[in-house]
Amino acid sequence: MRDEDEKSNLSHFRTAERFFCQNGGWWFSTREGEEGPFDTREQAKAALERFVGSVQLSEQWQAEKEQRQAAARVDNEMVDRGVWDRQIDSN
């Protein structure tokens, strides 16, 4: 069985409610864990929005970094080919 087949059969626990109150403090939960306590649900919600924004920025930065690395590899290959071509031409 392929890895993709096994992964497609997995089911993940999902909840619509990310916020909860425990011991008088408000928390939010993500895949990475729980964050809190916050004084109010509104503060927890604002913190979650900042968290999601930072994750999105991180993912965007990573994608751009990978694009820059791929472009650099292409540039290096072109330089290497140019050096090789000049060596062949000089012989």
TIMI-641191 format. One record per residue: residue number from 1; x, y, z of N, C-alpha, C, O in turn. Coordinates in Angstrom, 1 decimal. Atoms other than C-alpha are relative to their C-alpha. Last residue first. Layout:
BEGIN
+-----+--------+--------+--------+--------+--------+--------+--------+--------+--------+--------+--------+--------+
|   n |    npx |    npy |    npz |   capx |   capy |   capz |    cpx |    cpy |    cpz |    opx |    opy |    opz |
+-----+--------+--------+--------+--------+--------+--------+--------+--------+--------+--------+--------+--------+
| NUM |      X |      Y |      Z |      X |      Y |      Z |      X |      Y |      Z |      X |      Y |      Z |
...
+-----+--------+--------+--------+--------+--------+--------+--------+--------+--------+--------+--------+--------+
***
This chain:
BEGIN
+-----+--------+--------+--------+--------+--------+--------+--------+--------+--------+--------+--------+--------+
|   n |    npx |    npy |    npz |   capx |   capy |   capz |    cpx |    cpy |    cpz |    opx |    opy |    opz |
+-----+--------+--------+--------+--------+--------+--------+--------+--------+--------+--------+--------+--------+
|  91 |   -0.8 |    1.1 |    0.4 |   40.3 |   23.1 |  -27.4 |   -0.1 |   -0.1 |   -1.4 |    0.5 |   -1.1 |   -2.0 |
|  90 |   -1.4 |   -0.3 |    0.0 |   39.2 |   26.6 |  -26.6 |    0.9 |   -1.1 |   -0.4 |    2.0 |   -0.9 |   -0.7 |
|  89 |   -0.3 |   -0.9 |    1.1 |   35.6 |   25.9 |  -27.7 |    1.5 |    0.3 |    0.0 |    2.1 |    0.5 |   -1.1 |
|  88 |    0.1 |    0.8 |    1.2 |   35.3 |   22.9 |  -25.3 |    0.4 |    0.9 |   -1.2 |    1.2 |    0.4 |   -2.0 |
|  87 |   -1.1 |    1.0 |    0.0 |   36.5 |   25.0 |  -22.4 |    0.0 |   -0.8 |   -1.2 |    1.1 |   -1.1 |   -1.8 |
|  86 |   -1.2 |   -0.8 |    0.3 |   34.2 |   27.9 |  -23.3 |    1.2 |   -1.0 |    0.0 |    2.1 |   -0.8 |   -0.8 |
|  85 |    0.0 |   -0.4 |    1.5 |   31.2 |   25.5 |  -23.5 |    1.3 |    0.7 |   -0.3 |    1.8 |    0.4 |   -1.4 |
|  84 |   -0.2 |    1.3 |    0.7 |   32.0 |   24.0 |  -20.0 |    0.1 |    0.3 |   -1.5 |    1.0 |   -0.2 |   -2.2 |
|  83 |   -1.4 |    0.3 |   -0.2 |   32.3 |   27.5 |  -18.5 |    0.3 |   -1.2 |   -0.8 |    1.4 |   -1.3 |   -1.4 |
|  82 |   -0.8 |   -1.0 |    0.8 |   29.0 |   28.5 |  -20.1 |    1.4 |   -0.3 |    0.2 |    2.2 |   -0.2 |   -0.8 |
|  81 |    0.0 |    0.4 |    1.4 |   27.4 |   25.2 |  -18.8 |    0.8 |    1.0 |   -0.9 |    1.5 |    0.6 |   -1.8 |
|  80 |   -0.8 |    1.2 |    0.2 |   28.5 |   26.0 |  -15.3 |    0.1 |   -0.5 |   -1.5 |    1.1 |   -0.8 |   -2.0 |
|  79 |   -1.4 |   -0.4 |   -0.1 |   27.2 |   29.5 |  -15.5 |    0.9 |   -1.2 |   -0.2 |    1.8 |   -1.1 |   -1.0 |
|  78 |   -0.3 |   -0.7 |    1.3 |   23.8 |   28.2 |  -16.8 |    1.5 |    0.5 |    0.0 |    2.1 |    0.4 |   -1.0 |
|  77 |   -0.1 |    1.0 |    1.1 |   23.7 |   25.6 |  -14.0 |    0.4 |    0.7 |   -1.3 |    1.2 |    0.2 |   -2.1 |
|  76 |   -1.3 |    0.7 |   -0.2 |   24.5 |   28.3 |  -11.4 |    0.2 |   -1.1 |   -1.1 |    1.3 |   -1.2 |   -1.6 |
|  75 |   -1.1 |   -1.0 |    0.3 |   21.6 |   30.5 |  -12.7 |    1.4 |   -0.7 |    0.1 |    2.2 |   -0.6 |   -0.8 |
|  74 |    0.0 |   -0.2 |    1.4 |   19.2 |   27.5 |  -12.6 |    1.1 |    0.9 |   -0.5 |    1.8 |    0.6 |   -1.4 |
|  73 |   -0.5 |    1.2 |    0.6 |   20.3 |   26.7 |   -9.1 |    0.0 |    0.1 |   -1.5 |    1.0 |   -0.4 |   -2.1 |
|  72 |   -1.4 |    0.0 |   -0.1 |   19.8 |   30.4 |   -8.1 |    0.7 |   -1.3 |   -0.6 |    1.7 |   -1.3 |   -1.2 |
|  71 |   -0.5 |   -1.0 |    1.0 |   16.3 |   30.4 |   -9.5 |    1.5 |    0.0 |    0.1 |    2.2 |    0.1 |   -1.0 |
|  70 |    0.1 |    0.7 |    1.3 |   15.5 |   27.2 |   -7.5 |    0.5 |    0.9 |   -1.1 |    1.2 |    0.4 |   -2.0 |
|  69 |   -1.0 |    1.0 |    0.0 |   16.9 |   28.9 |   -4.3 |   -0.1 |   -0.8 |   -1.4 |    0.9 |   -1.1 |   -1.9 |
|  68 |   -1.3 |   -0.7 |    0.1 |   14.9 |   32.1 |   -4.9 |    1.1 |   -1.1 |   -0.2 |    2.0 |   -1.0 |   -1.0 |
|  67 |   -0.1 |   -0.5 |    1.4 |   11.7 |   30.0 |   -5.5 |    1.3 |    0.7 |   -0.2 |    1.9 |    0.5 |   -1.3 |
|  66 |   -0.1 |    1.1 |    0.9 |   12.3 |   28.1 |   -2.3 |    0.1 |    0.4 |   -1.4 |    0.9 |   -0.2 |   -2.2 |
|  65 |   -1.4 |    0.5 |   -0.2 |   12.8 |   31.3 |   -0.3 |    0.3 |   -1.2 |   -1.0 |    1.4 |   -1.2 |   -1.6 |
|  64 |   -0.9 |   -0.9 |    0.8 |    9.6 |   32.7 |   -1.8 |    1.4 |   -0.4 |    0.1 |    2.2 |   -0.3 |   -0.8 |
|  63 |    0.2 |    0.2 |    1.4 |    7.7 |   29.6 |   -0.6 |    0.9 |    0.9 |   -0.9 |    1.5 |    0.5 |   -1.9 |
|  62 |   -0.7 |    1.3 |    0.4 |    9.3 |   29.8 |    2.8 |   -0.2 |   -0.3 |   -1.5 |    0.8 |   -0.7 |   -2.1 |
|  61 |   -1.4 |   -0.2 |    0.0 |    8.4 |   33.5 |    3.2 |    0.7 |   -1.3 |   -0.5 |    1.6 |   -1.2 |   -1.3 |
|  60 |   -0.3 |   -0.8 |    1.1 |    4.8 |   32.8 |    2.2 |    1.5 |    0.2 |   -0.2 |    2.1 |    0.1 |   -1.2 |
|  59 |    0.2 |    0.8 |    1.2 |    4.5 |   30.0 |    4.7 |    0.4 |    0.7 |   -1.3 |    1.0 |    0.2 |   -2.2 |
|  58 |   -1.1 |    1.0 |    0.0 |    6.0 |   32.2 |    7.4 |   -0.1 |   -0.9 |   -1.2 |    0.9 |   -1.2 |   -1.8 |
|  57 |   -1.2 |   -0.7 |    0.4 |    3.6 |   35.0 |    6.5 |    1.2 |   -0.9 |   -0.1 |    2.0 |   -0.8 |   -1.0 |
|  56 |    0.1 |   -0.2 |    1.4 |    0.7 |   32.6 |    6.7 |    1.2 |    0.8 |   -0.5 |    1.7 |    0.5 |   -1.6 |
|  55 |   -0.2 |    1.3 |    0.7 |    1.8 |   31.3 |   10.1 |   -0.1 |    0.3 |   -1.5 |    0.7 |   -0.3 |   -2.3 |
|  54 |   -1.4 |    0.3 |   -0.1 |    2.2 |   34.9 |   11.4 |    0.3 |   -1.3 |   -0.8 |    1.4 |   -1.5 |   -1.4 |
|  53 |   -0.7 |   -0.9 |    0.9 |   -1.3 |   35.8 |   10.2 |    1.5 |   -0.3 |    0.0 |    2.1 |   -0.3 |   -1.1 |
|  52 |    0.3 |    0.5 |    1.3 |   -2.7 |   32.7 |   11.9 |    0.7 |    0.9 |   -1.0 |    1.3 |    0.4 |   -2.0 |
|  51 |   -0.7 |    1.2 |    0.1 |   -1.0 |   33.7 |   15.2 |   -0.2 |   -0.5 |   -1.5 |    0.8 |   -0.9 |   -2.1 |
|  50 |   -1.4 |   -0.3 |    0.2 |   -2.2 |   37.3 |   14.9 |    0.8 |   -1.3 |   -0.2 |    1.7 |   -1.3 |   -1.1 |
|  49 |   -0.1 |   -0.6 |    1.3 |   -5.8 |   36.1 |   14.3 |    1.5 |    0.4 |   -0.2 |    2.0 |    0.2 |   -1.4 |
|  48 |    0.1 |    1.0 |    1.0 |   -5.4 |   33.7 |   17.3 |    0.1 |    0.6 |   -1.4 |    0.8 |    0.0 |   -2.3 |
|  47 |   -1.3 |    0.8 |    0.0 |   -4.2 |   36.5 |   19.5 |    0.0 |   -1.1 |   -1.0 |    1.0 |   -1.3 |   -1.7 |
|  46 |   -1.0 |   -0.9 |    0.6 |   -7.2 |   38.7 |   18.5 |    1.3 |   -0.7 |   -0.1 |    2.1 |   -0.6 |   -1.1 |
|  45 |    0.3 |   -0.1 |    1.5 |   -9.6 |   35.8 |   19.3 |    1.1 |    0.8 |   -0.7 |    1.5 |    0.4 |   -1.8 |
|  44 |   -0.4 |    1.3 |    0.6 |   -7.9 |   35.2 |   22.7 |   -0.2 |    0.0 |   -1.5 |    0.6 |   -0.5 |   -2.2 |
|  43 |   -1.4 |    0.0 |    0.0 |   -8.3 |   38.9 |   23.5 |    0.6 |   -1.3 |   -0.6 |    1.6 |   -1.3 |   -1.3 |
|  42 |   -0.4 |   -1.0 |    1.1 |  -11.9 |   38.8 |   22.5 |    1.5 |    0.1 |   -0.1 |    2.0 |    0.1 |   -1.2 |
|  41 |    0.1 |    0.8 |    1.3 |  -12.5 |   35.7 |   24.7 |    0.5 |    0.9 |   -1.2 |    1.1 |    0.4 |   -2.1 |
|  40 |    1.4 |    0.1 |    0.6 |  -11.3 |   37.7 |   27.6 |    0.1 |   -0.8 |   -1.2 |    1.2 |   -1.1 |   -1.8 |
|  39 |    1.0 |   -0.5 |   -0.9 |   -8.4 |   37.8 |   30.1 |   -1.4 |   -0.2 |   -0.5 |   -2.3 |   -0.4 |    0.2 |
|  38 |    0.3 |   -1.4 |    0.3 |   -6.1 |   35.6 |   28.0 |   -1.2 |    0.4 |    0.9 |   -2.0 |   -0.4 |    1.4 |
|  37 |    1.4 |   -0.5 |   -0.1 |   -4.6 |   32.3 |   29.2 |    0.0 |    1.5 |   -0.4 |    0.9 |    2.2 |   -0.3 |
|  36 |    0.7 |   -0.7 |   -1.0 |   -3.3 |   31.3 |   26.7 |    0.7 |    0.0 |    1.4 |    1.8 |   -0.5 |    1.4 |
|  35 |   -0.6 |   -1.3 |   -0.4 |   -2.3 |   29.3 |   23.8 |   -0.9 |    0.7 |    0.9 |   -2.1 |    0.7 |    0.8 |
|  34 |    1.0 |   -0.9 |   -0.6 |   -3.0 |   25.6 |   23.1 |    0.8 |    1.3 |    0.5 |    1.9 |    1.2 |    0.9 |
|  33 |    0.2 |    0.1 |   -1.4 |   -1.1 |   23.3 |   20.8 |   -1.0 |    1.1 |    0.5 |   -1.8 |    1.6 |   -0.3 |
|  32 |   -1.3 |   -0.1 |   -0.7 |    0.5 |   23.2 |   17.4 |   -0.2 |   -0.1 |    1.5 |    0.8 |   -0.4 |    2.2 |
|  31 |   -0.7 |    1.3 |    0.2 |   -2.7 |   22.0 |   15.7 |    1.3 |   -0.1 |    0.8 |    1.7 |   -1.1 |    1.3 |
|  30 |   -0.4 |    0.2 |    1.4 |   -4.4 |   25.0 |   17.2 |    0.6 |   -1.4 |   -0.1 |    0.7 |   -2.1 |    0.8 |
|  29 |   -0.7 |    1.2 |    0.4 |   -6.3 |   25.7 |   20.4 |    0.3 |    0.0 |   -1.5 |   -0.5 |    0.5 |   -2.3 |
|  28 |    0.4 |    0.4 |    1.3 |   -7.4 |   29.0 |   21.9 |    0.9 |   -1.2 |   -0.3 |    2.0 |   -1.3 |    0.1 |
|  27 |   -1.0 |    0.6 |    0.8 |   -7.5 |   29.9 |   25.6 |   -0.5 |   -0.3 |   -1.4 |   -1.7 |   -0.3 |   -1.7 |
|  26 |    0.4 |    0.5 |    1.3 |   -9.5 |   32.1 |   27.9 |    1.2 |   -0.5 |   -0.8 |    2.3 |    0.1 |   -0.8 |
|  25 |   -0.7 |   -0.6 |    1.1 |   -8.7 |   32.4 |   31.6 |   -0.5 |   -0.6 |   -1.4 |   -0.9 |   -1.8 |   -1.4 |
|  24 |    0.1 |   -1.4 |    0.1 |  -10.9 |   31.9 |   34.6 |    0.7 |    0.7 |   -1.1 |    0.6 |    1.9 |   -1.3 |
|  23 |   -0.5 |   -0.7 |   -1.2 |   -9.7 |   28.4 |   35.5 |    0.0 |    1.5 |   -0.2 |    0.9 |    2.2 |    0.3 |
|  22 |   -0.5 |    1.0 |   -1.0 |  -10.4 |   27.2 |   31.9 |    0.6 |    0.8 |    1.2 |    1.5 |    1.6 |    0.9 |
|  21 |   -0.3 |   -0.7 |   -1.2 |  -12.4 |   29.0 |   29.2 |    0.4 |   -1.0 |    1.1 |   -0.4 |   -2.0 |    1.3 |
|  20 |    0.6 |    0.6 |   -1.2 |  -12.4 |   27.6 |   25.8 |    0.5 |    0.8 |    1.2 |    1.6 |    1.4 |    1.2 |
|  19 |   -0.2 |   -0.8 |   -1.2 |  -11.8 |   28.9 |   22.2 |   -0.6 |   -0.7 |    1.2 |   -1.7 |   -1.4 |    1.1 |
|  18 |   -1.4 |   -0.1 |   -0.3 |  -11.2 |   26.9 |   19.1 |    0.3 |    0.6 |    1.3 |    1.4 |    0.5 |    1.9 |
|  17 |   -0.3 |   -0.9 |   -1.1 |  -14.8 |   25.8 |   18.7 |    1.4 |    0.0 |    0.3 |    1.9 |   -1.1 |    0.9 |
|  16 |    0.2 |   -1.4 |    0.5 |  -15.6 |   24.4 |   15.2 |    0.4 |    1.0 |    1.1 |    0.6 |    2.2 |    0.8 |
|  15 |    1.0 |   -0.6 |   -0.8 |  -14.0 |   21.1 |   16.2 |   -0.2 |    1.5 |   -0.5 |    0.8 |    2.1 |   -0.9 |
|  14 |    0.2 |   -1.4 |    0.3 |  -12.1 |   18.7 |   14.0 |   -1.1 |    0.5 |    1.0 |   -2.0 |   -0.1 |    1.3 |
|  13 |    1.0 |   -0.6 |   -0.9 |  -10.6 |   15.3 |   14.9 |   -0.1 |    1.5 |   -0.4 |    0.9 |    2.2 |   -0.4 |
|  12 |   -0.6 |   -0.9 |   -1.0 |   -8.7 |   14.0 |   11.9 |   -1.2 |    0.6 |    0.8 |   -2.3 |    0.9 |    0.3 |
|  11 |    1.0 |   -1.0 |   -0.3 |   -9.6 |   11.0 |    9.8 |    0.6 |    0.8 |    1.1 |    1.2 |    0.3 |    2.1 |
|  10 |   -0.1 |   -0.6 |   -1.4 |   -6.9 |    9.0 |    8.1 |   -1.1 |    1.0 |    0.2 |   -1.5 |    1.7 |   -0.7 |
|   9 |    1.0 |    0.7 |   -0.8 |   -7.9 |    7.0 |    5.0 |    0.0 |    0.5 |    1.4 |   -0.8 |    0.1 |    2.3 |
|   8 |    1.3 |   -0.4 |    0.4 |   -6.1 |    9.4 |    2.6 |   -1.1 |   -0.7 |    0.9 |   -2.2 |   -0.2 |    0.9 |
|   7 |    0.3 |   -1.3 |   -0.5 |   -2.9 |    9.0 |    4.6 |   -1.4 |    0.4 |   -0.4 |   -2.1 |    1.1 |    0.4 |
|   6 |    0.2 |    0.1 |   -1.4 |   -2.8 |    5.2 |    4.0 |   -0.4 |    1.4 |    0.6 |   -1.3 |    1.5 |    1.4 |
|   5 |    1.2 |    0.7 |   -0.3 |   -3.3 |    5.6 |    0.3 |   -0.3 |   -0.1 |    1.5 |   -1.5 |    0.1 |    1.9 |
|   4 |    1.2 |   -0.9 |    0.3 |   -0.8 |    8.4 |    0.0 |   -1.3 |   -0.8 |    0.3 |   -2.2 |   -0.1 |    0.8 |
|   3 |    0.2 |   -1.0 |   -1.2 |    1.8 |    6.2 |    1.8 |   -1.2 |    0.8 |   -0.2 |   -2.0 |    1.1 |    0.7 |
|   2 |   -0.8 |   -1.3 |    0.1 |    1.3 |    3.5 |   -0.9 |   -0.3 |    0.9 |    1.2 |   -1.3 |    0.8 |    1.9 |
|   1 |    0.9 |   -1.2 |    0.0 |    0.0 |    0.0 |    0.0 |    0.9 |    1.2 |    0.0 |    1.9 |    1.3 |    0.7 |
+-----+--------+--------+--------+--------+--------+--------+--------+--------+--------+--------+--------+--------+
***
